[in-house]
């Protein structure tokens, strides 16, 4: 029985299943064809309805263009006599007779909205100044169709057409025609008269319902929420009124309307259901007839197979002398003879296998000896690997300890250098601004430049350290590329002018204005290129250019390049100019100065941003440094950063405000106090965090400036304690510290601070922070 079932299953698999698959494929193909035909019919109906509506709107607008050109109509708006009013009424009646079945009234309005004349006598002299068609047509100066909409002077919605009445190029007024609200519905009905149960609606992108053929939508001004129409999709399958529908959407030419022609889903799918029933009937008949035939054939084939199975079981039990009776069809006779031959060969092979087994046992003994030796070798090798692994782990720990020590050293050195540098730069700025002697201001300016140069070197070393440690992260912000180019050129304009160099820029027209990327790091690379170009150029020109390379979806690849007419580079110098601590040669360092870190940092920043960097140069013929970067385009107005105001000559003032400054260094206290006095701000000074907590507990401050590293209690703990005081949960606390690592910024924010100001303090950055947290300054 099992054999018969197996044979029957095989026959079903090789006969009935392919037939079923073929018939299923034909059913699917036919269903798709029918569905495509039905969709084409709906699509054609939607196109026809949209075309008819567009033609009707065009006809109305053409009539209006002809109407406003009638002689005497402009004169009626420029005269006040009763005789001219009669002329205007006669002209309006002639216009109303053009489409008597749809026009309900025609009015002539002046620019103030006064109804000069109207086919409805009661409307003459009244004001329509608040209606949309008056303002839109007067401004746009061309005929338009509005609605259906409900005017302020009537509760019944209607369709309005309006056109400007001109004398030459001057607009004197508006010709307004009110049409029946059901005009669009009538056009739809006529267009679909030959399409059975198909219905249609007219709506706009906001879902407002303008016309319909389905009486169940009477009184509706909005597409029903459960209609679920997506105007952006051509094929629609809405559910409404407890029924499923199928339709297509087409835009009405010349308008902002859309037409959807639809029919009941059951009607759309009726041919598909018919095909499905026919296919199921065929499959059922095929299954009944096929299974009967398969069962009979299986019975004929299973008997010889059963005999072969019994013989195989006997041989498996050890009866190698058993034979199978050779009879039946030619195929089964050959199978029985082959089975008997196989049995004889099996007996011969069994004897040969016994001999081979003895030989294999001897070989296995030899193999065990070899395995023992191999195992000993493996143990020796594993011992060596463990020793080497332990050495590598020790070396790794030493390297990590060295890296941590390096990071800690750089962080401490940064803090220790920035703290006095804050005093140096701050006091220098104060002395420069307060001095009135040109020679002294010049010397102080040079001191400030030297200090700024030293801070640039410190920042380069910190950036290189962050890059080597893998801790330099990029930020993605929206920015204006052309504004960034302008700022970079502005920062080097004075240096270029002092050397007598021409400074130029070219940003091609197809380069997008608004982009997403790391504006600060991109500006750092461009500023480094510009600074090097001015440094190594004694006469001629330095330029900055941006052009679009290609686009990949929403990503635009840009090439930014800086060229100069300076000393140039040899091929050997170009090969190593982007390496750290490298310059063209020793004489270049002695002549022009520099550490050789700027271009190395630029290369790393460019790679972090997913771009490429390079240089093209010839000795004595100038250089061209370039980067190619992928940046995201921005299409919405939102997302652009607000422009940062340039420092003004008059410092913004917040008179009468008292801040709390927490700083342990006396010189830095003097600097920040002097900077705050420029803004008419008083301050209380605290030398450590515990004093700051006591002062905050005794008095409410509009803003607290907090250092991080202080004796007794540091700034982080002081911030945490101040936040716990009553009334200080929302007090703005800004970190004012020489710790400028990203980890330090995050620690400040995690402790409850609102923002971070790095030392040395930038007066413009301080003024911007004061404006952010204290509000608008006093009026000048």
Helices and strands as residue ranges (DSSP letters): H 2-11, I 12-16, H 17-67, H 73-78, H 82-96, G 97-99, E 103-110, E 115-118, G 121-123, H 132-140, E 144-149, E 158-167, E 170-179, H 183-191, E 199-203, E 209-212, G 215-217, G 225-227, E 235-236, E 239-240, E 243-251, E 258-264, H 265-316, H 330-434, H 438-469, E 477-480, H 481-498, E 502-507, E 514-517, H 519-535, E 541-552, E 555-564, H 571-576, H 586-592, H 598-608, E 612-617, E 623-633, E 658-662, H 666-678, E 682-686, H 689-698, E 703-706, H 715-723, E 732-737, H 742-750, E 755-758, H 763-774
